[in-house]
Each structure stands twice: as structure tokens, then as C-alpha cells.
Amino acid sequence: MKLTFIGADHEVTGSCHYLEACGKHILVDYGMQQGIHTLESAELPIAENQIDYVLLTHAHVDHSGMLPLLYARGFRGQVMMTDASADLCSIMLRDCAHIQMQEAEWKNRKAKRHSGIQAEEPIYSMEDADGVIRQIVPCHYDSVITLCDGIRIRFTDIGHLLGSSSIEVWIAEEGNQKKIVFSGDIGNRDQPLIKDPKQTEEADYVVIESTYGDRLHSVDRPDYVGELTQILSETFARGGNVVIPSFAVGRTQEMLYFLRKIKAERLVKNFPDFPVYVDSPLAVEATGIFNKNIYNCFDEEAMELVRAGINPIQFPGLHLTITSEESKNINFDETPKVILSASGMCEAGRIRHHLKHNLWRPECTILFVGYQSVGTLGRMIVEGVEEVKLFGETIEVRAQIRKLVGMSGHADKAGLLEWLSGFTKKPERIFVVHGEDGVCQAFRDCLENEYGFSAYAPYSGTRFDLLTNTCEYEASPVYLKKKQRKASDVFSRLVAAGQRLLSVIRENEGGANKDLTKFTDQINSLCDKWDRK
């Protein structure tokens, strides 16, 4: 009964934990690292084809984005997640694969112009995404599920994203019982559409995120509708467009919720029937999934609208664009409008085309509604850069640059403490993860010094024995000297395939001689073909 910390330890992205219990090998999340990161993550302590289960807290790519790579390297176990997360992952993982393949293709076209640059392979392919999607097992909120002999799990709504959850894991092994709870990303309270985080009452161990573990959100709930109405009114009066770089899943749907209210109450007096374009195929699909999960995931405020026959995220004048041609036509229409497009940090996708057409126009407004990571185009624009390069062309930044301050899907320090207060007795230990280096340590110190918890902020590679509550191996931080990416080339996949083959051979021990002989001949034939000696 051991827990090893792999990713998002003293860092914010790339979440991954490895649990070994009852003879099973289990991952909780397997996320992609995003933005600038400074610490090296430990490798999985077991071959991918030996993993039996993955438990997923939610669909955001920093928690799910490496699942296709897991499949590419031989994983064929079950991926357990909530119903809504299963719906979202079915589109988000394919979108991730599409981006990986596009990036590799672009880099290889560039390499052809420079001799000596090695061709690059995508991290994983669309086939890998489709493969791991087939392994997904949707689960209902609040249902206790027997995973295998000795292990039960339950997904509880944590209010961060449609389908997001904390995960309770009960383990009974050799007469001993322990319960560990993984918080996932804890949601901010009073968000539009989705419910507030639900507390859990009992745990021996808790693994908790700490993204905002050192700060508090505004005490007063911001008037997003009022602020957004003012921005729209001022921009439309100038004859300009409001361009909103927005994350396709979650934030786009929240913005539609606000825009529906503004249009329904005709708050923009000078132009009440303004059109709204959602120009992101992923966002369009995600919006459909939000509509599908209304009754399971929406909060009471949104459900009041539903019971009155009103869809909270649909309204007259809403246009969902899919094709490239539809996307291009948006900027040929001179009618003042709202354009919601991904990606939220302006690093890829159709938003870059809309910036090219609108950034240079002083009558337009570029409205940021989410966090902008260091080094991204969105961050540079927010910080006041005077010109940017888009598609090889230099574009002056002459549009108004605005922000809706305070929009966050993460609980602040008070919200994290409130969730912890739901436990009826103090857990044996709390592990603090998923926060920047200093934030992890600060929140750990707060829990231990101010609230009397036994808390620990592990670095990647640290391994705990949950039966004895002792640290078997305490890892030290390993800092990257330069930006690195884990090896994910074709040869790594070949090695993984070889490991899987050996596993399959062992599983066939005791089989019929005729079948084993045929299997042996097939392997030898393959070796003869590729043996380079």
C-alpha cells in the first residue's frame, strides 16, 4: 500500500500520482506539463503496460493530456472517470492529438529548409487518442464502485469543471484498511453554471491541490455582467468588435451564460441585438456536452432557468462556427460583434487569426477572461507589448486591452481550507501538491502551524508507505537547466512495445503447445526481419 508522487509536485501542471495496492498498479491522473516549468518529474516506476487502472479527476489536459501516450506505450487497462469527464475527454484528447500532429508537421516543414535538423514525431497520434478513449469507463457521481478485490472508489463533485471530482479510494489489504482522498482541482464557489465543491467527511490521507494556497480572491463577488455590459457598450459605440480569447471548455460556456443575461435584459442599450460568434470547433462540441449534462452538473441558479424553459447558454444571435470558411467570414462582416475563440492564452487556434484582423483597430477591444502564463502571447499583450508577430506579419497593438479580473475556476486559500474543514477528524497526513514551489510550501506551513495538521509537500519521486505512515524515499528537487521535454520519440514507443510483448508472453504460460509454437514462430520471424547483426 504505497503512494509515489510523479507530477505537479511543487509545480502546477502535469498532475500524476502512482498508487500500488492489493497487487494492482493505479495512476491518479496523467497530465501534460504546460507553460514554463523548472523541476524535472520522476519517471513512472513501472512499465506502462503493467498499469491496471487510471483514475481521472477531470478532463483538463494538465490532468488528462498524456493518457494517449500511456496507450501508445502499451497501457490497456481501464480509465475511470465521471460521465461528464468521459464526454469531455472524448473530444479534448482528440484535439490534443490533432495539435501534437500539427506542431510536428509544421516543425518538419521548417526542418526541410534547414539541413541537419532531425525530423520530429508527435508526442502521440490520433490513433493513440482513439485507443485510450476506448478504455474509458464512465462512472456516476456519489456511487461507490468496486474497482477490484480490496479497492473501492467514489467520485464526488468538486466544482472545478463540468464533471470534475475528488476521488475517494478505500483499500483493504492483509487485514488493514486505509482511505485516501485525492482532491483534484477544487473549484471556486459561486461560479456560473456548475455546482459548488462538495466536502468529504473521512480520510486517513488527503492529497490536496494548492494552486491558490497563498492568496485570497476578492471578498465581494465581482459584477461580471455589469463590467462586461460596459465594455460591450463602449466598444460597439466605436464601431468595433469585442474579441475574447477563451478556453474552449469551461470559460467559454461561462461567458455565454453572462452574454445570455445581457441580451435577455437588453442591457447594451445602443446595440441590444449584437451577434455573438463562438469560433472554436472544440468549444462548440464542449458547449453541446454542457447542454447534455444540465441535470447532473448545473447549479441551482442555472437550474431555475432550465425549469423556466430557458437554456442558460443559448440565445438568439448566437452563431457556432465550425468550418474554416465560416471562421474567415466573421471578419468580413463589419457589424460590431463578440468573437469568442480559443486558445485562451493565444498560443494556437483560430484566436490568432482574429487578433490579426482586430488588434490593429483602435475601435476594437481584446478582452482577457482567464490566466495568462508567462511567455505566452496573451501574457505579452496584457503586459502592454506594442506589436506582435502573427503568421509572419508584424501587427501593431492599437485595440483596447481589457481584463475581467477575478474569474477563476480554482478555490483560493480560504476555499481550500473550507473543503478540508469537512473532514470530521484530522487525517493522519495531508500531502500538498499542484502549486508553485513557494506556494506549496507556504500552504503546507499554514496547515501545520496554524491548523495543526500533519502536512507534507513532496517533491517528484517521493514514496510513502500508507500502512505505516512513513516516507520510504524522500526525493530532492531536480531543477531543469534548460527547457526539456520527456523522451517520446518512436524508439521509446518501440521499447514499450517490446516490454508489452514480454508481458503477453508471460501471460500465455501454460497455454496449448500448438498455440505457443505458433506464437514463437511469429516472434522469431519478426526478429529475423529486423535483426541488424
C-alpha positions in Angstrom: 0.0 0.0 0.0 2.3 2.7 -1.3 1.9 6.1 -2.9 4.5 7.7 -5.2 4.3 11.3 -6.3 5.2 11.7 -10.0 3.9 15.1 -11.4 2.6 18.5 -10.3 4.8 18.4 -7.2 5.9 22.0 -6.4 4.6 22.8 -9.9 1.1 23.5 -11.2 0.7 21.2 -14.3 1.4 17.6 -15.2 -0.6 16.0 -12.4 0.2 12.3 -11.7 0.3 10.0 -8.7 1.1 6.3 -8.6 -0.7 4.0 -6.1 0.3 0.4 -5.5 -2.2 -1.7 -3.5 -3.8 -5.1 -3.5 -1.4 -6.3 -6.2 -2.7 -3.5 -8.6 -0.9 -0.6 -10.2 -3.0 2.6 -10.3 -2.4 6.1 -11.6 -4.4 9.0 -10.4 -4.3 11.5 -13.4 -1.7 11.6 -16.1 -1.4 15.2 -17.2 0.6 17.2 -19.6 3.1 19.8 -18.4 2.2 23.3 -19.8 3.9 26.6 -19.9 7.3 27.2 -18.3 8.3 24.6 -15.7 11.5 24.4 -13.7 11.5 21.0 -12.0 12.1 17.6 -13.5 9.4 15.0 -12.9 10.3 11.4 -12.0 9.6 8.6 -14.5 6.8 6.1 -13.8 8.3 3.4 -11.5 6.6 0.7 -13.6 6.2 0.0 -17.3 3.1 1.5 -18.8 1.7 -1.9 -19.9 1.7 -3.0 -16.3 -0.7 -0.3 -15.1 -4.1 -1.7 -14.3 -6.2 1.4 -13.8 -6.2 5.2 -14.2 -8.5 7.3 -12.0 -9.1 10.7 -13.6 -10.2 13.7 -11.5 -11.2 15.8 -14.5 -10.7 16.4 -18.2 -8.3 19.4 -18.3 -5.2 18.5 -20.2 -2.8 19.1 -17.3 -4.6 16.1 -15.7 -5.5 14.0 -18.7 -3.3 15.1 -21.6 -0.7 12.3 -21.5 -3.3 9.4 -21.5 -2.8 8.8 -25.2 1.0 8.5 -24.7 0.2 5.9 -21.9 -1.8 3.9 -24.5 1.0 4.3 -27.1 3.4 2.7 -24.7 1.2 -0.4 -24.0 -1.4 0.6 -21.4 -4.6 -1.4 -22.0 -6.3 -1.0 -18.5 -9.4 0.9 -17.6 -9.6 4.7 -17.3 -12.3 5.5 -14.7 -13.9 9.0 -14.6 -17.3 10.7 -14.3 -19.8 10.6 -17.1 -19.3 14.3 -18.0 -15.5 13.9 -17.9 -15.8 10.9 -20.3 -17.8 13.1 -22.7 -15.2 15.9 -22.5 -12.2 13.6 -22.8 -13.6 12.1 -25.9 -13.2 15.5 -27.7 -10.3 17.0 -25.7 -7.9 14.1 -26.2 -8.5 14.0 -29.9 -8.0 17.8 -30.0 -4.7 17.3 -28.2 -3.6 14.7 -30.6 -4.5 17.0 -33.5 -2.4 19.8 -32.0 0.6 17.4 -31.5 0.4 16.2 -35.1 0.0 19.8 -36.5 3.0 21.0 -34.5 5.2 18.1 -35.6 4.2 18.7 -39.3 5.0 22.4 -39.0 8.4 21.8 -37.4 9.2 19.2 -40.1 8.3 21.6 -42.9 10.6 24.1 -41.3 13.3 21.4 -40.9 13.3 20.8 -44.7 14.6 24.4 -45.2 17.5 23.8 -42.8 19.7 20.8 -43.5 20.8 18.7 -40.5 17.6 19.2 -38.4 16.2 15.9 -37.4 12.5 15.2 -38.3 10.2 15.3 -35.3 7.5 12.9 -34.3 4.3 14.0 -32.5 4.1 13.0 -28.8 1.3 10.8 -29.8 -1.1 10.2 -32.7 -4.9 10.3 -33.2 -4.9 6.5 -33.1 -3.4 6.7 -29.6 -6.1 9.1 -28.5 -8.9 7.0 -30.0 -7.3 3.9 -28.4 -7.3 5.3 -24.8 -10.8 6.8 -25.3 -12.0 3.2 -25.9 -10.6 2.3 -22.4 -12.7 4.9 -20.6 -15.3 3.7 -18.1 -17.9 6.4 -17.2 -18.9 6.5 -13.6 -21.8 8.2 -11.8 -21.2 10.8 -9.1 -21.6 9.5 -5.5 -21.7 5.8 -6.4 -19.3 3.5 -4.6 -17.6 1.3 -7.2 -15.7 -1.9 -6.5 -12.5 -1.5 -8.6 -11.1 -4.9 -7.8 -10.7 -7.1 -4.7 -9.8 -4.9 -1.8 -10.2 -1.5 -3.6 -13.4 0.7 -3.8 -13.6 4.2 -5.2 -16.1 7.1 -5.4 -16.2 10.3 -7.4 -17.6 13.4 -5.7 -18.4 16.7 -7.4 -15.6 19.2 -6.7 -17.0 22.2 -8.6 -14.0 23.0 -10.8 -15.2 22.0 -14.3 -18.1 20.1 -15.7 -17.5 16.5 -14.5 -14.7 17.4 -12.1 -14.3 15.3 -9.0 -12.4 14.5 -5.9 -11.7 10.7 -5.7 -12.1 8.6 -2.5 -10.2 5.3 -2.5 -10.8 2.7 0.1 -8.1 0.0 0.4 -8.3 -3.3 2.3 -5.1 -5.3 2.3 -3.9 -8.1 4.5 -6.4 -7.2 7.3 -5.5 -3.5 7.1 -7.8 -0.7 5.9 -6.9 2.8 4.8 -8.8 5.5 2.9 -7.0 8.1 0.7 -8.8 11.1 -0.9 -7.4 12.9 -3.9 -8.9 16.4 -4.1 -8.3 17.0 -7.8 -8.7 20.7 -8.5 -11.0 22.3 -6.0 -13.5 24.7 -7.6 -14.2 28.3 -6.7 -17.6 28.9 -5.0 -20.5 30.7 -6.7 -19.3 30.0 -10.3 -21.9 30.3 -13.0 -23.4 27.0 -14.2 -21.7 24.3 -12.1 -22.2 23.4 -8.5 -20.1 24.4 -5.5 -17.4 21.9 -4.3 -18.8 19.1 -2.1 -16.9 18.1 1.0 -15.8 14.7 2.2 -16.2 13.5 5.8 -13.5 10.9 6.3 -10.0 10.1 5.2 -6.7 8.6 6.6 -4.7 10.5 3.9 -5.6 13.5 1.7 -3.8 14.7 -1.4 -4.8 18.3 -1.9 -4.0 20.9 -4.6 -2.6 24.3 -3.7 -2.8 26.4 -6.8 -4.0 29.5 -4.9 -2.9 28.3 -1.5 -1.2 31.6 -0.7 -3.8 34.1 -1.7 -7.5 35.1 -1.4 -9.9 36.0 -4.1 -11.9 39.3 -3.8 -14.3 39.2 -0.8 -17.1 40.8 -2.9 -18.4 38.8 -5.8 -17.4 40.8 -9.0 -20.2 42.1 -11.1 -19.1 40.4 -14.3 -22.4 41.2 -16.1 -22.1 44.9 -15.3 -18.5 45.1 -16.3 -19.0 43.2 -19.5 -22.0 45.3 -20.4 -19.9 48.4 -20.1 -17.1 47.0 -22.3 -19.6 45.9 -24.9 -21.4 49.3 -24.9 -18.2 51.3 -25.3 -16.8 49.1 -28.0 -19.9 48.9 -30.1 -20.3 52.7 -29.8 -16.9 53.0 -31.5 -18.0 50.5 -34.2 -15.6 47.8 -33.1 -15.6 44.1 -32.2 -15.0 42.6 -28.7 -12.6 39.7 -29.2 -12.4 37.3 -26.3 -9.6 34.7 -26.1 -11.3 32.0 -24.1 -10.6 28.4 -23.0 -12.8 26.2 -25.1 -14.1 24.1 -22.1 -15.5 25.9 -19.1 -14.7 29.5 -19.6 -16.4 29.8 -23.0 -19.6 28.4 -21.5 -19.4 30.8 -18.5 -19.1 33.7 -20.9 -22.2 32.5 -22.8 -24.1 32.5 -19.5 -23.2 36.1 -18.9 -23.9 37.1 -22.5 -27.3 35.5 -22.5 -28.3 37.5 -19.5 -27.1 40.8 -21.1 -29.0 40.1 -24.3 -32.2 38.9 -22.5 -32.3 42.0 -20.4 -31.2 44.2 -23.3 -28.6 45.8 -21.2 -26.5 47.1 -24.1 -28.8 50.0 -25.0 -27.1 51.2 -28.1 -26.9 47.8 -29.7 -29.1 45.2 -27.9 -29.2 42.6 -30.7 -25.4 42.2 -31.1 -24.3 38.9 -32.6 -22.0 36.5 -30.7 -19.7 34.1 -32.5 -18.2 31.0 -30.9 -15.4 30.3 -33.3 -13.8 27.1 -32.0 -14.8 23.6 -33.0 -13.7 22.3 -29.6 -15.7 24.9 -27.8 -18.8 24.2 -30.0 -18.6 20.4 -29.1 -17.9 21.2 -25.4 -21.0 23.5 -25.3 -23.1 20.6 -26.6 -21.7 18.4 -23.8 -22.6 21.1 -21.2 -26.1 21.0 -22.6 -26.2 17.2 -22.3 -25.2 17.3 -18.6 -27.5 20.0 -17.4 -29.4 17.9 -14.9 -26.4 16.2 -13.4 -24.0 19.1 -13.1 -25.6 22.5 -13.2 -26.1 24.6 -10.0 -29.5 25.8 -8.6 -29.3 29.3 -10.3 -28.8 27.7 -13.7 -31.5 25.1 -13.0 -34.0 27.8 -12.2 -33.6 29.0 -15.8 -33.9 25.4 -17.1 -37.1 24.9 -15.2 -38.5 28.1 -16.7 -37.7 26.7 -20.2 -34.6 28.8 -20.7 -31.3 27.3 -21.8 -28.6 29.1 -19.8 -26.0 29.1 -22.6 -28.1 29.6 -25.7 -29.8 32.7 -27.0 -30.9 34.5 -30.3 -27.9 35.9 -32.2 -25.5 33.1 -31.1 -23.5 31.6 -34.0 -21.5 28.5 -33.6 -18.9 28.3 -36.4 -17.2 25.0 -37.4 -15.6 25.3 -40.8 -12.6 27.4 -41.8 -14.7 29.2 -44.3 -17.2 30.2 -41.6 -14.4 31.4 -39.4 -12.9 33.6 -42.2 -16.3 35.2 -43.0 -16.6 36.5 -39.4 -14.0 39.2 -40.1 -15.5 40.3 -43.4 -18.7 41.2 -41.7 -18.4 44.8 -40.5 -21.3 44.5 -37.9 -20.0 45.1 -34.3 -19.9 41.7 -32.6 -18.5 39.5 -29.9 -16.0 36.8 -31.0 -15.2 34.0 -28.5 -12.3 31.9 -29.8 -9.6 29.6 -28.5 -7.0 29.2 -27.3 -7.4 31.2 -24.1 -3.7 32.2 -24.0 -3.5 33.0 -27.8 -0.9 30.3 -28.3 -2.7 28.4 -31.1 -6.0 28.1 -32.8 -8.3 30.5 -34.6 -7.9 33.3 -32.0 -4.7 34.2 -33.6 -6.5 34.9 -36.9 -9.0 37.2 -35.1 -6.1 39.0 -33.4 -4.5 39.6 -36.7 -7.7 41.2 -38.0 -8.6 43.2 -34.9 -5.5 44.0 -32.8 -4.5 46.9 -35.1 -8.0 48.6 -34.9 -8.3 51.2 -32.1 -12.1 50.8 -32.1 -11.9 47.2 -31.1 -11.4 45.6 -27.6 -9.4 42.4 -26.8 -10.9 41.1 -23.5 -9.0 38.6 -21.5 -11.1 36.4 -19.2 -8.5 33.9 -17.8 -5.0 33.5 -16.5 -2.2 34.2 -19.0 1.0 32.1 -18.4 4.4 33.7 -18.5 5.9 33.6 -22.0 2.5 33.3 -23.9 1.3 35.7 -26.5 -1.7 36.5 -24.3 0.6 37.5 -21.4 2.7 39.8 -23.7 -0.5 41.6 -24.9 -1.8 42.0 -21.3 1.5 43.4 -20.2 1.4 46.1 -22.9 3.6 45.0 -25.8 3.3 47.5 -28.7 3.4 45.0 -31.6 3.2 41.2 -32.1 4.1 38.8 -34.9 1.3 36.8 -36.3 1.7 34.5 -39.4 5.0 36.2 -40.3 3.4 39.6 -40.2 4.1 42.4 -37.6 0.8 43.7 -36.1 0.6 46.9 -34.1 -1.4 46.6 -30.9 -3.8 49.6 -31.1 -7.0 47.9 -29.8 -8.2 48.5 -26.2 -6.8 45.7 -23.9 -9.1 44.8 -21.0 -9.4 42.1 -18.4 -12.3 40.7 -16.4 -10.4 40.4 -13.1 -11.1 37.6 -10.7 -12.5 34.9 -13.0 -11.1 31.7 -11.6 -12.1 28.1 -11.6 -9.8 27.4 -8.6 -10.6 27.8 -4.9 -8.4 30.3 -3.1 -6.7 29.6 0.3 -10.0 30.1 2.2 -11.8 27.7 -0.2 -9.1 25.0 0.2 -9.4 25.3 4.0 -13.1 25.2 3.8 -13.0 22.0 1.9 -10.6 20.5 4.4 -12.9 21.5 7.2 -15.4 18.9 6.0 -13.4 16.1 7.5 -14.8 15.1 10.9 -11.4 14.2 12.2 -7.9 15.2 11.2 -6.4 12.8 8.6 -3.1 11.1 9.5 -1.3 13.2 6.9 -2.1 15.7 4.2 0.0 15.8 1.1 0.2 19.3 -0.6 0.6 19.2 -4.4 -0.3 21.1 -7.6 1.1 24.5 -6.7 4.2 26.6 -7.5 7.2 25.8 -5.4 6.8 28.6 -2.8 3.0 28.2 -2.7 3.1 24.5 -1.9 5.5 25.1 1.0 3.5 28.1 2.2 0.2 26.2 2.3 1.9 23.2 4.0 3.3 25.6 6.7 -0.2 27.1 7.1 -1.8 23.7 7.6 0.8 22.5 10.1 1.5 25.7 12.0 -2.0 27.3 12.1 -4.4 24.4 11.9 -2.5 21.5 13.5 -2.5 19.2 10.5 0.4 16.8 9.8 1.2 18.1 6.3 3.9 17.4 3.8 4.8 18.9 0.4 6.6 16.1 -1.6 8.9 16.6 -4.5 8.5 14.3 -7.5 9.8 10.8 -6.8 8.9 10.8 -3.1 7.3 7.4 -2.0 5.2 6.9 1.1 4.1 3.7 2.8 0.4 4.3 3.7 0.2 1.4 6.1 2.9 2.7 8.4 2.6 6.4 7.5 6.3 6.6 6.8 8.3 8.1 4.0 10.2 5.3 2.2 12.1 7.6 -0.1 12.2 11.4 0.1 13.1 12.9 -3.2 15.0 16.2 -3.6 14.1 18.8 -6.2 15.8 18.3 -9.6 15.9 21.6 -11.5 16.0 21.7 -15.2 19.0 23.5 -16.7 17.0 24.4 -19.8 13.6 23.7 -21.2 13.3 20.0 -21.7 10.6 17.5 -22.9 10.5 13.9 -21.8 11.6 11.5 -24.4 8.6 10.5 -26.5 10.1 9.5 -29.8 9.5 6.5 -32.0 12.2 4.5 -30.3 10.7 4.9 -26.9 7.4 3.5 -28.2 9.3 0.6 -29.7 10.9 -0.2 -26.3 7.4 0.0 -24.7 6.1 -2.4 -27.4 8.9 -4.8 -26.5 8.0 -4.6 -22.8 4.4 -5.3 -23.7 5.4 -8.3 -25.8 7.3 -9.8 -22.8 4.2 -9.3 -20.6 2.0 -11.1 -23.1 4.5 -14.0 -23.3 4.3 -14.5 -19.6 0.5 -14.3 -19.6 0.5 -17.2 -22.1 2.4 -19.6 -19.8 0.6 -22.9 -19.6 -1.1 -22.4 -23.0 -1.6 -25.1 -25.5 1.7 -26.3 -27.1 0.3 -25.7 -30.6 -0.6 -22.1 -29.9 2.7 -21.4 -28.1 4.6 -22.9 -31.0 2.8 -20.6 -33.5 3.4 -17.6 -31.3 7.1 -18.4 -31.0 7.4 -18.8 -34.8 5.8 -15.4 -35.3 8.2 -13.7 -32.9 11.2 -15.4 -34.5 10.0 -14.4 -37.9 9.7 -10.8 -36.7 13.2 -10.9 -35.2 14.7 -12.3 -38.4 13.2 -9.4 -40.3 14.7 -6.7 -38.1 17.9 -8.2 -36.7 20.7 -5.9 -37.8 23.6 -8.1 -36.7 
